[in-house]
Amino acid sequence: MDQALIYTSDRILNKLEEWKSKKLEILWLPTYPPKHNIREILWKFIKKKWMEIGDTRKL
């Protein structure tokens, strides 16, 4: 998992021990700047080149 707020919420953090007892190993990704993330680069390109103004409100 990455360091997004959804993955570091109390709801998720409280489940870690349960998952560990079930032999499920959670791997945490290191933090990194969005400008080096290929998904962020692609999303920025899509928003600027393909989408019309206001289209992001529909997502």
C-alpha positions as CSV (number, residue, x, y, z in Angstrom):
1,M,0.0,0.0,0.0
2,D,1.1,3.6,-0.5
3,Q,0.8,6.4,2.0
4,A,-2.5,7.7,0.8
5,L,-4.9,8.8,3.6
6,I,-7.3,6.0,2.9
7,Y,-4.6,3.4,3.6
8,T,-3.4,5.1,6.8
9,S,-6.8,5.6,8.3
10,D,-7.7,4.1,11.6
11,R,-10.0,1.6,9.9
12,I,-7.2,0.1,7.9
13,L,-4.5,0.4,10.6
14,N,-6.8,-1.5,13.0
15,K,-7.0,-4.4,10.6
16,L,-3.2,-4.9,10.2
17,E,-3.0,-7.2,13.2
18,E,-5.9,-9.3,12.0
19,W,-4.4,-9.6,8.6
20,K,-1.0,-10.5,10.1
21,S,-2.6,-13.3,12.1
22,K,-4.0,-14.6,8.8
23,K,-0.5,-14.6,7.3
24,L,-1.3,-11.7,5.0
25,E,1.7,-9.5,4.6
26,I,1.1,-5.9,3.8
27,L,3.9,-4.2,1.9
28,W,4.2,-0.4,2.2
29,L,5.4,1.6,-0.7
30,P,7.9,4.3,0.0
31,T,6.8,7.9,-0.3
32,Y,7.7,9.7,-3.5
33,P,6.9,12.9,-5.2
34,P,3.9,12.8,-7.6
35,K,6.0,14.2,-10.4
36,H,7.8,10.9,-10.6
37,N,4.7,8.8,-10.5
38,I,3.7,7.6,-14.0
39,R,0.0,7.5,-13.1
40,E,0.1,11.2,-11.9
41,I,1.9,12.2,-15.1
42,L,-0.7,10.4,-17.3
43,W,-3.6,11.9,-15.3
44,K,-2.1,15.4,-15.7
45,F,-1.8,14.8,-19.4
46,I,-5.4,13.5,-19.7
47,K,-6.8,16.5,-17.8
48,K,-4.9,19.0,-19.9
49,K,-5.1,17.5,-23.4
50,W,-8.2,15.3,-23.6
51,M,-10.8,16.6,-21.1
52,E,-13.0,19.6,-21.5
53,I,-13.2,22.1,-18.6
54,G,-15.7,20.8,-16.1
55,D,-15.4,17.2,-17.1
56,T,-13.5,16.3,-13.9
57,R,-16.6,17.1,-11.8
58,K,-18.2,14.0,-13.3
59,L,-15.5,11.7,-12.0
